[in-house]
Amino acid sequence: MASEETNRGAFKIQQHYCDIMGAPVYARLCGAIAAGLSHDSDVGRRILDWAGEPTRDALPLRFIGGLHALVLAGADDELADIFSGRIAEPDAIAAALGRVLRRHDAALLPWLDGPPQTNEPGRSAALMTGLLEIARRHGPRIEILEIGSSAGLNLLIDRYRFDLGGVMVGPADAPVTIAPEWRGPPPPAVPIEIVSTRGCDVAPMDATDPAVGARLAAYVWAESPVRMARLKGAIAMVRAKPVDLVRADAADWVEARLAEPQPEGVTRVLMHSVVWQYLPATVADRIKVAMAEAAARATPERPLGWVIQEPDRAVAQQFVRVRSWPRDGAWQAVATVHAHGAWVDTNPLADMRAGHELPEGSA
């Protein structure tokens, strides 16, 4: 069982992430929770007595998602003042949160029951950066298999328009254009044709359900209006044309998909973003074994790729990494990225370990 100090520390770690991602309101909120949360509410007791690993479990994001849901529903003016920055002093935030918990303890408690479903379409820009590297290596035609798809909004990657440092990808008439701040050289300007996108999730969400849309919106940080607009646009795209998303255990699904016949001239790519940390070790190990077996079968006519955006807790950064076969299969880090897609940095990575391993991840 984690100690109270460890559980408070998870909010301090999240405060650091918020600081480096340019989210001062959320940083102040995390700091106030770490310092001022008490056992006076059911929510406070559950957080401070958390039995798991709080950072790996994304405990701060679970709680803050619930708080933001109250704000979006117009349920608490004082809480809205915290999220808008009108209440900004740490002691004032802590005192206000105590009152909020007395008013909304029962409504907030269920938000701690499961991990956040942050289905961020902005991550598609980072993933496309990796896919362009795969296309450079093996040719334009790509079949995408995504695990941890949540509501499937990154399965729209073939329908979004991207501006990646001046390299334009995707349909010119796409209803959503994703243009992160670009730092460093542009990605390879090579042809790319995504022939199919399929995904799975252990608990998929129907983005067309208004309740699901509200839940996804709760996990969009209040300081990111661009993200909120992009989320609404992506949900409208799913309503217009559904994605291929099924409920499945990630390992079961990957094993089955990799066993299917692969068309000649198409690179089969396993893709995921900010999901690896949530997988049970047995599931992650089975996926690695399945990919190793498929890699041994890969040929120039039927290549295999792996493209990820995952956080590395050791350096508090997120990286886009790629590997492919029949090349040597070594991980290559192609970019450092903002967790929610605000920027992509392709400058040479100072931390060389970024290209060497599949990270365990972090919040």
N, C-alpha and C positions, 0 to 999 in steps of 0.2 A: 504494500500500500504506500502510495506517495505521501510525503509529509506535507503539512500545511505550508511550510517554507517553499517546497518544490512547487506546489500548486500556485502560490502567489508569484513565484518566479516565472511561471509560464506567461503571466500577463506582462512581466517586465521584458521577457524575450519578445513578446508580440509588440510591446511598446517600441523596442529597437527596430523591428521590421517596419512598423508604421513610420517611424522617423526617417528611415532611409528611403522609404517609398513616397515621401512627401505628403503624409497624412497626419498633420499635427493634431487635429481634433481627436482622431482615434488614438493617437499616441498619448495624449493627455488622459483620455478615458481609461486606457489600459493602466497607466500609472496610478490613477486614482483608485481603480479597482484593486490593484496589487497592494496598495497601502491601506485602504480603508474598508475593504469588505469584511463583514463580521459574520458571526454565527446566528445573528438575530432573525434570519429568514431561512426558509427551506432552501432557496437558491444559494444563499451564502454558505449554509452548512454543506450542501452537496458539492459546491466548488472547492471549498477549503478542505473537505474530507475526501476528495476525488481519489478513487482507488487505482486508476490507470496511470499511464504516462501522459501528463496533461498537455505537453507540447505536441507530441505525436498524435494525440486525440483531438487536437485543435480546439481545446476547451475554451480559450478566449474567444475564438470566432463563433463558437456555438452560442455563447452568452450574448455577445454583441449583436449577433444576428437577431436574437430575440428582442433585444432593446430597440434595434432599428425597425423591426416589424411594428412595434408599438408606435414609433414615430410616424411611419408611413401610414398607419391606420388612423392617425390623429387622436390617439388614445391618451396622450399625456403631454401637456404643454411644457411642464418643467423639463421632462426628458428631451423634448424638442429643442429647448434652449441649450442643452448640453451639446446636442448633435449639430446645432447651428453655430456653436462657438460663443454664444452670448453668455453662457456660464463657462468660465475658462480657468478659474483658480482651482488648484488641486483640492483644497479643503472644501470649497464650495461644490465641486463635482461630487466628492465623496459624500457630503451631507445630502445633496439632492438625490443621489443614487439610493441612499438609505430610505428616503421617503418613497422613491419609485418602487422599491422592492416591497415596501409595506402595502402599496396600492395594487401591485401586479405580480405578487409572488407566484400565485397559482398559474397565471398565464405564461410566465417565463420559464417555469420548471420544465415543461416538455421540450423546450429548445435545447436542453442539455442531453437529451436522450440519444441523439445520433450526430454523426459528423456533418459539417456544413456541406451543402450542395452548391458550391460556387461554380456554376457553369458559365465561364467567362469567355464570350466570343473573341475578345481581344487576343486571347492566347493563340488563336488561329494564325495570326501574323507571324508569331514566333515559330509555330509548327511549320508554316509554309516556307520559312527560311530554311528549315531542315529538309523539307521535301524537295526544294530546289537543288540542294546539294545531292540528294539521291538521284534526281533527274539528270544532273550533270554527270554522275557516275555511270548510270545504267540506262538512260534514255527517258523519254517523256511520259510513257504510259505507266500509271501507278494505281494500284488497288489498295485502299486504306482499310485497315482493321483497327478500330479504336476500343480500348477498354476503359472502364470508368467514365462512360459517356454522359452520365447524369441525365440531363434533358435533351442531349443530342445536339446542342447548339454549335459545337465544333465539327459535327458531321456535315455542317453546311459549308465546309471549307472550300468545296468546289463551286459554290454559288456566291460567295463573297467576292468583292473587288478589293484588291490590296494595292497600296502604294508603299513599296518597301525600298526606301531610299532612292526613289525615282524609277525603280523596276516595277512595272505594272503587271499584275497577274489577276486573272479571273474575268468574268463577264463585265463588259463596259457598262451594261445597263443594270447591274446588280443593285438591289434596293439598299444594301448596306455596304459601305466602303470603310475599310479598316486601314488607317494610315498612322502607325506609331511614329513617334519622334525617332529619327534614325541617326545613329551614331556609328561612324566608321564606314568602311567600304560597303557598297551595296552587295546583295547576294548575287550568285551567278544568274545572268539574264538568259536562261535557257528555256526552251519550250517545255511545258508541262501539261499533261492531260490526265486528270483524275477520272478513271473509268468507272469507279464505284467507291462508295463509302458505306461501311457497316459498323455498327457499334453494339456494345453490351454494357450493362451495369447491373450490379447486384440488387439495386433498388432504383430502377429507371423512373424518371419523372415525365409526366405528360405536360409539355410546355404550353399546350393549348388550354389547359385547365386554369381558370383564373386564380384558384387557390395556389397552384404551383407557381404561376407567374409572380404572385405576391411573395411567396417564399423565396424564390430566386432573387427578387428585388431586395429583400431584407439583407441578403448577403453582399449586395453591392454597397461599397463604402459610401457613406453620405457625401463625402467630399469629391465624388467622381460623377458629375452629371453626364459626362460623355459616355461613361459606362452604362448608365441607366438608359440613355437614349438608344445605345447600341443593343442592349438587352431587349428592349421593346421591339426594335426592328427585326432582330433575329427571331423572336417569338412569332412575329407576323409572318416571317418566311416559312416557319414550320407549319403554321396554319394553312398557308397557301399550298405547300407541298410537304408531306411528312417525310421524316428521315427513317432509315432502316435501323431501328434500335430495339433490342430485345433484352428481356430479363435473363441473366445467366451469371453463374460463377465465372470469373475471368479466366481461370485456368482451364475449366471445362470448355469454354467457348474458344479460347485460343487453340487448344489442342485440336478441336473439331475443325476450325477454319483452316489451320495449317495442313490438315490431312486432305483437304479438298483439292481437286485438280486445279492447276494454275495455268492460265493462258500463256502461250508463248509471246514473248515481247512485252510482258507486263511485270513490273516489280511489285511484289507483295510487301506491304509495309505495315508493321505493328506500330501504332501511335498512341501516346497517352500524355496527359499533362496533369501534374499535381495530383496523382493518384497512387503512386508507388508506396507512399508512406502509410496509406490506409489498408494495403493488402496484408492479410495474414502471411506469415513467413512461409507456410506450406504452399500457399497459392503462388507467391512470388517465385519460389523455388521451382515449382512445376512449369511456370511460364518460361523461366530461363532454360530449363531442360528442353521444353518443346521447341524453343527458338534455336537452341544448339543443334537439335536433331534436324530441323528444317534447314538450318544453315549448311549442314553437311550435304544436303540434297541440292542446294542452290547451284544454278548454272548460269552462264552468260545469257542464255535465252530466257531463263526463269529466275531472276535475282530475288534476293530477300533483303529487306531493310528494316531498321528500327529507328524511330524518330521520337524523341521525348523532350518535354519541358518539365523539369523536376527541380525542386529546391534542394540545396545542399546546406544542411544545418551548420556544418563546420565553418563555412565562410559566409553564411547569411546571404546567399545569392541564389538566383535561379539561372540555370543554363539550358540552352538547347544543345542536345547531343545527338549524333547520328552514328550508326554503324551499318555496314552492309556486307553482303556476300554475293558472289564468290571472291571478293576482296578479303583482306586479312581479318575483317570483323572487329577491328579495334575501334573503341569509342573515340569520336572526334567532337570536341566542343566547338560549335560554329558561332555561338553568340551568348552573351550575358543578357538577360531580359528582365524587365519589370514584371512582377508577379501577375499584374492585371492587364498587361499589354500596352502600357503607356509609352514605353520605349524599347528599342532593340539596339544592342551595342555589339558590333562585329569587330571591334578593335581587338588586337591580339590579347589573349587572356593572360593576366599577370599570374594567376594561380594555376600552374600547369596540371595540378591534380584534377582539374575540371574535366579533362578529356579521358581520364583513366578508369572510371568506374561508374556503375549505376548506383546513384546515391540512395541512402536510406530516406532522406527527405526531412522536412521540417514544416512548421506552420507557416 
